[in-house]
Amino acid sequence: MHLHHILKGAVAAGHEVDLVCSGYAGAPASDEIDGVRIHRRGHWAVANFTLPPLVRSMLKRERFDLLVEDINKIPFYTPLYRGRTPLVAIVPHLFGKTVYREANPLTATYVFGAESLIPRVYRDVDFEVISPSTRDDLIARGMDGDRIRTIYCGTEHERFALADPPPRNPTPLIVSWSRLRRYKSVDVALRAFRHIHQAVASDAPGLRDSVRHGETGTLVPYGDAQAFAAAALELLRAPDRWQAHSEAARRWAATFSWERCARESLELFTRVAGGGGR
């Protein structure tokens, strides 16, 4: 969704856009969605092997003003074959050592090793990241902070807005909001829906970018279940603070839009494509 909003925004701005991605059962090899020309090859699990040859052949056939690589865990190492085509790398986040909590040792070592080469292969590349935590991670890995731009994702406000929210239930309701992945630590993560309530969240990369401690929610030490419980009970017993955090969370969430994400991304793309990296 993130990359598609950026690409369809580029189309709306008058650019021609080609997307190279993996396929899935029943998907045509060639397609067009929202003006984005799509080229599908292979399976997602081996995309880093099947897609680079296609990208190389396209770069030989046509002149592209910009190449955008979405490094969603496994890099494609496009700096090694992009030639003179300007490049922007988009990084949601990297696994690092947390991959060993998610995958078996062999797969985890493969992913960790692939990520470890990023500072060397992409040392002269401009990056777009979606959070300050990812920016800090890349800098800690040795990347140039001057070449990393933080551009936040958006959300579809109209789709998720409640025109007439139901009244608050007198019986407290706590929601754990997360994907069911090992490294997400669902067993200790109690996160409320950001459009309606404040949250209690771990003070960990990503979460600390989403929750403003003391303003839109409460951050507690990562992995501390007792701290989670204490913070949640404290909010439930303080209705005035609960209401203040809820209203602040709604205001904070309202600042994120896909239009803004696409606009800021295109500003970065235009600068890099014009030779104005950094």
ABEGO torsion letter per residue (X at the ends): XAAAAAAAAAAAAGBBBBBBBBBBBGBBABBBBGGBBBBBBEBAAAAAAAAAAAAAAAAAABBBABBBBBBBGBBAGAAAAAEABBBBBBBABBAEAAAAAABBAAAAAAAAAAAAAAAAAAAABBBBBABAAAAAAAAAAGBBAAABBBBBBBBBAAAABBABBBBBBABBBBBBBBBBBAAAGAAABBBBBAAABBBBBBBBBGAAAABBBGAAEBBBBBGBAAAAAAAAAAAAABAAAAAAAAAAAAAAAAABBAAAAAAAAAAAAAAAAAGABX
